[in-house]
Amino acid sequence: MLEVQGLTRRFHHVTVLDAVSFDLHSGRAAALVGPNGSGKTTLLRCVVGADIADDGEVRFDGDRLVESDPRVRAALACALDDADFFPELSVVEHLELLARAHGVSEPGDVVAEVLSDLDLVAQQDQLPITLSSGQRRRFTLGACLVRPRKLLVLDEPEQRLDVAGRAWLAEKLRDEKAEGCAILLASHDQQLVDAVADTRIELG
């Protein structure tokens, strides 16, 4: 599903990623682990095309991953810190638009379930800009879960979730794997990594 070969990223004279390589298959999860500043977020951004590596290659389903490729956009769902939203749409309108755009049958039912799972029902009529940082983080995750996906890329998805929310997240990601989705996540939560990851990639 995903091949990362020799991925290198430098900022001025500092090498953040140094020839990182790994493969990720359908129905499997890989966790990026390491201290803050070790390059986890940078690696995720390079994988999804939000940042450009100085060297190396990322391949998706055998072809070089190009973020603008419709095939990639249809299959790749990611939750990063700098996600963009439609500012004029409410939370529920935004999620329903994403679901409909990706051809989800019964989008209203899917969105209602995701809002309930992420404890955002009370905020569904708010604009994204009015959400707290924790709510916005859950909203970003919800934007991934209302659409089809073959590859799920998550940057510390456990952030700002309570104990029950983290348990739900672990179960949800295991369900995603069972349905054939590949998952690449960065996390500081050892319990989540233990519960979900088939492979650990040490950075830093």
BARO-197783 format. One record per residue (C-alpha): residue number from 1; chain; x, y, z. Coordinates in nm, 3 decimals, always signed. Layout:
@n NUM; chain A; x X; y Y; z Z
...
//
This chain:
@n 1; chain A; x +0.000; y +0.000; z +0.000
@n 2; chain A; x +0.269; y +0.252; z +0.105
@n 3; chain A; x +0.643; y +0.243; z +0.032
@n 4; chain A; x +0.879; y +0.499; z +0.180
@n 5; chain A; x +1.235; y +0.478; z +0.049
@n 6; chain A; x +1.527; y +0.686; z +0.170
@n 7; chain A; x +1.316; y +0.981; z +0.281
@n 8; chain A; x +1.541; y +1.272; z +0.381
@n 9; chain A; x +1.441; y +1.620; z +0.491
@n 10; chain A; x +1.672; y +1.903; z +0.589
@n 11; chain A; x +1.602; y +2.249; z +0.723
@n 12; chain A; x +1.905; y +2.466; z +0.653
@n 13; chain A; x +2.194; y +2.264; z +0.801
@n 14; chain A; x +1.979; y +2.045; z +1.024
@n 15; chain A; x +1.882; y +1.699; z +0.898
@n 16; chain A; x +1.542; y +1.613; z +1.047
@n 17; chain A; x +1.488; y +1.290; z +0.853
@n 18; chain A; x +1.785; y +1.083; z +0.744
@n 19; chain A; x +1.709; y +0.821; z +0.478
@n 20; chain A; x +1.399; y +0.676; z +0.646
@n 21; chain A; x +1.257; y +0.366; z +0.475
@n 22; chain A; x +0.963; y +0.138; z +0.553
@n 23; chain A; x +0.670; y -0.043; z +0.391
@n 24; chain A; x +0.309; y -0.048; z +0.507
@n 25; chain A; x +0.056; y -0.306; z +0.388
@n 26; chain A; x -0.323; y -0.304; z +0.383
@n 27; chain A; x -0.477; y -0.393; z +0.717
@n 28; chain A; x -0.161; y -0.302; z +0.908
@n 29; chain A; x -0.060; y -0.008; z +1.125
@n 30; chain A; x +0.281; y +0.153; z +1.169
@n 31; chain A; x +0.351; y +0.393; z +1.456
@n 32; chain A; x +0.615; y +0.664; z +1.443
@n 33; chain A; x +0.764; y +0.697; z +1.789
@n 34; chain A; x +1.032; y +0.922; z +1.931
@n 35; chain A; x +1.081; y +1.242; z +2.130
@n 36; chain A; x +0.948; y +1.582; z +2.031
@n 37; chain A; x +1.155; y +1.720; z +1.746
@n 38; chain A; x +1.253; y +1.378; z +1.613
@n 39; chain A; x +1.076; y +1.435; z +1.279
@n 40; chain A; x +0.749; y +1.245; z +1.321
@n 41; chain A; x +0.525; y +1.524; z +1.195
@n 42; chain A; x +0.772; y +1.614; z +0.920
@n 43; chain A; x +0.768; y +1.254; z +0.798
@n 44; chain A; x +0.387; y +1.247; z +0.791
@n 45; chain A; x +0.377; y +1.576; z +0.601
@n 46; chain A; x +0.625; y +1.443; z +0.344
@n 47; chain A; x +0.426; y +1.122; z +0.304
@n 48; chain A; x +0.099; y +1.304; z +0.226
@n 49; chain A; x +0.262; y +1.568; z +0.007
@n 50; chain A; x +0.217; y +1.863; z +0.243
@n 51; chain A; x +0.597; y +1.900; z +0.256
@n 52; chain A; x +0.861; y +1.809; z +0.000
@n 53; chain A; x +1.145; y +1.578; z +0.094
@n 54; chain A; x +1.499; y +1.666; z -0.013
@n 55; chain A; x +1.563; y +1.308; z -0.114
@n 56; chain A; x +1.384; y +0.975; z -0.129
@n 57; chain A; x +1.052; y +0.858; z -0.264
@n 58; chain A; x +0.701; y +0.779; z -0.145
@n 59; chain A; x +0.495; y +0.529; z -0.345
@n 60; chain A; x +0.127; y +0.449; z -0.305
@n 61; chain A; x -0.013; y +0.129; z -0.454
@n 62; chain A; x +0.303; y +0.094; z -0.663
@n 63; chain A; x +0.307; y +0.445; z -0.810
@n 64; chain A; x +0.484; y +0.759; z -0.694
@n 65; chain A; x +0.251; y +0.939; z -0.453
@n 66; chain A; x +0.135; y +1.271; z -0.596
@n 67; chain A; x -0.100; y +1.460; z -0.364
@n 68; chain A; x -0.300; y +1.609; z -0.653
@n 69; chain A; x -0.370; y +1.269; z -0.812
@n 70; chain A; x -0.746; y +1.204; z -0.785
@n 71; chain A; x -0.677; y +0.838; z -0.708
@n 72; chain A; x -0.462; y +0.939; z -0.411
@n 73; chain A; x -0.711; y +1.197; z -0.289
@n 74; chain A; x -0.989; y +0.938; z -0.300
@n 75; chain A; x -0.792; y +0.688; z -0.093
@n 76; chain A; x -0.584; y +0.898; z +0.148
@n 77; chain A; x -0.740; y +1.049; z +0.461
@n 78; chain A; x -0.514; y +1.244; z +0.695
@n 79; chain A; x -0.550; y +1.434; z +1.020
@n 80; chain A; x -0.264; y +1.679; z +1.066
@n 81; chain A; x -0.241; y +1.989; z +1.285
@n 82; chain A; x -0.275; y +2.233; z +0.996
@n 83; chain A; x -0.593; y +2.092; z +0.843
@n 84; chain A; x -0.803; y +2.343; z +0.647
@n 85; chain A; x -1.180; y +2.376; z +0.682
@n 86; chain A; x -1.454; y +2.560; z +0.499
@n 87; chain A; x -1.497; y +2.858; z +0.732
@n 88; chain A; x -1.855; y +2.934; z +0.631
@n 89; chain A; x -1.987; y +2.582; z +0.695
@n 90; chain A; x -2.092; y +2.443; z +1.030
@n 91; chain A; x -1.932; y +2.129; z +1.168
@n 92; chain A; x -2.218; y +1.905; z +1.051
@n 93; chain A; x -2.242; y +2.076; z +0.711
@n 94; chain A; x -1.868; y +2.035; z +0.659
@n 95; chain A; x -1.872; y +1.665; z +0.744
@n 96; chain A; x -2.182; y +1.597; z +0.533
@n 97; chain A; x -2.021; y +1.776; z +0.236
@n 98; chain A; x -1.710; y +1.558; z +0.268
@n 99; chain A; x -1.919; y +1.242; z +0.293
@n 100; chain A; x -2.130; y +1.334; z -0.012
@n 101; chain A; x -1.825; y +1.440; z -0.215
@n 102; chain A; x -1.675; y +1.096; z -0.160
@n 103; chain A; x -1.993; y +0.913; z -0.257
@n 104; chain A; x -2.090; y +0.786; z +0.087
@n 105; chain A; x -2.435; y +0.630; z +0.094
@n 106; chain A; x -2.655; y +0.765; z +0.375
@n 107; chain A; x -2.409; y +1.046; z +0.460
@n 108; chain A; x -2.637; y +1.188; z +0.730
@n 109; chain A; x -2.631; y +0.861; z +0.923
@n 110; chain A; x -2.254; y +0.828; z +0.891
@n 111; chain A; x -2.196; y +1.186; z +1.008
@n 112; chain A; x -2.436; y +1.148; z +1.301
@n 113; chain A; x -2.251; y +0.838; z +1.418
@n 114; chain A; x -1.910; y +1.006; z +1.391
@n 115; chain A; x -2.030; y +1.317; z +1.575
@n 116; chain A; x -2.162; y +1.097; z +1.855
@n 117; chain A; x -1.843; y +0.891; z +1.873
@n 118; chain A; x -1.629; y +1.205; z +1.896
@n 119; chain A; x -1.862; y +1.380; z +2.144
@n 120; chain A; x -1.929; y +1.670; z +1.908
@n 121; chain A; x -2.308; y +1.652; z +1.883
@n 122; chain A; x -2.350; y +1.968; z +2.092
@n 123; chain A; x -2.109; y +2.156; z +1.862
@n 124; chain A; x -2.248; y +2.033; z +1.529
@n 125; chain A; x -2.405; y +2.368; z +1.435
@n 126; chain A; x -2.099; y +2.574; z +1.527
@n 127; chain A; x -1.845; y +2.710; z +1.279
@n 128; chain A; x -1.506; y +2.536; z +1.298
@n 129; chain A; x -1.334; y +2.857; z +1.406
@n 130; chain A; x -1.545; y +2.866; z +1.724
@n 131; chain A; x -1.435; y +2.521; z +1.842
@n 132; chain A; x -1.185; y +2.479; z +2.122
@n 133; chain A; x -0.848; y +2.330; z +2.030
@n 134; chain A; x -0.956; y +1.990; z +2.161
@n 135; chain A; x -1.285; y +2.000; z +1.974
@n 136; chain A; x -1.109; y +2.108; z +1.658
@n 137; chain A; x -0.870; y +1.815; z +1.692
@n 138; chain A; x -1.163; y +1.573; z +1.717
@n 139; chain A; x -1.333; y +1.747; z +1.425
@n 140; chain A; x -1.020; y +1.692; z +1.214
@n 141; chain A; x -1.033; y +1.323; z +1.302
@n 142; chain A; x -1.403; y +1.315; z +1.216
@n 143; chain A; x -1.328; y +1.453; z +0.869
@n 144; chain A; x -1.126; y +1.134; z +0.805
@n 145; chain A; x -1.390; y +0.899; z +0.940
@n 146; chain A; x -1.688; y +1.019; z +0.733
@n 147; chain A; x -1.526; y +0.930; z +0.401
@n 148; chain A; x -1.388; y +0.616; z +0.234
@n 149; chain A; x -1.015; y +0.556; z +0.290
@n 150; chain A; x -0.748; y +0.300; z +0.212
@n 151; chain A; x -0.470; y +0.482; z +0.397
@n 152; chain A; x -0.522; y +0.676; z +0.719
@n 153; chain A; x -0.245; y +0.915; z +0.829
@n 154; chain A; x -0.280; y +1.055; z +1.180
@n 155; chain A; x -0.061; y +1.293; z +1.378
@n 156; chain A; x -0.106; y +1.225; z +1.751
@n 157; chain A; x -0.479; y +1.146; z +1.719
@n 158; chain A; x -0.501; y +1.077; z +2.093
@n 159; chain A; x -0.431; y +1.441; z +2.182
@n 160; chain A; x -0.699; y +1.599; z +2.400
@n 161; chain A; x -0.906; y +1.279; z +2.421
@n 162; chain A; x -1.003; y +1.159; z +2.766
@n 163; chain A; x -0.953; y +0.799; z +2.884
@n 164; chain A; x -1.281; y +0.682; z +2.733
@n 165; chain A; x -1.203; y +0.866; z +2.410
@n 166; chain A; x -0.862; y +0.702; z +2.382
@n 167; chain A; x -1.013; y +0.358; z +2.438
@n 168; chain A; x -1.269; y +0.433; z +2.166
@n 169; chain A; x -0.990; y +0.547; z +1.932
@n 170; chain A; x -0.789; y +0.228; z +1.982
@n 171; chain A; x -1.097; y +0.017; z +1.909
@n 172; chain A; x -1.183; y +0.228; z +1.605
@n 173; chain A; x -0.835; y +0.195; z +1.459
@n 174; chain A; x -0.838; y -0.180; z +1.512
@n 175; chain A; x -1.170; y -0.189; z +1.325
@n 176; chain A; x -1.013; y +0.015; z +1.044
@n 177; chain A; x -0.734; y -0.242; z +1.013
@n 178; chain A; x -0.986; y -0.528; z +1.011
@n 179; chain A; x -1.157; y -0.360; z +0.715
@n 180; chain A; x -0.827; y -0.345; z +0.523
@n 181; chain A; x -0.726; y +0.014; z +0.589
@n 182; chain A; x -0.354; y +0.086; z +0.632
@n 183; chain A; x -0.271; y +0.325; z +0.916
@n 184; chain A; x +0.036; y +0.542; z +0.968
@n 185; chain A; x +0.030; y +0.737; z +1.292
@n 186; chain A; x +0.260; y +0.939; z +1.512
@n 187; chain A; x +0.188; y +0.901; z +1.881
@n 188; chain A; x +0.329; y +0.956; z +2.228
@n 189; chain A; x +0.064; y +0.730; z +2.382
@n 190; chain A; x +0.232; y +0.397; z +2.451
@n 191; chain A; x -0.099; y +0.228; z +2.527
@n 192; chain A; x -0.242; y +0.333; z +2.191
@n 193; chain A; x +0.072; y +0.219; z +2.010
@n 194; chain A; x +0.063; y -0.117; z +2.189
@n 195; chain A; x -0.305; y -0.162; z +2.108
@n 196; chain A; x -0.291; y -0.067; z +1.740
@n 197; chain A; x +0.056; y -0.080; z +1.586
@n 198; chain A; x +0.199; y -0.383; z +1.409
@n 199; chain A; x +0.527; y -0.199; z +1.347
@n 200; chain A; x +0.712; y +0.073; z +1.534
@n 201; chain A; x +0.939; y +0.315; z +1.350
@n 202; chain A; x +1.187; y +0.479; z +1.588
@n 203; chain A; x +1.289; y +0.834; z +1.502
@n 204; chain A; x +1.536; y +1.062; z +1.674
//
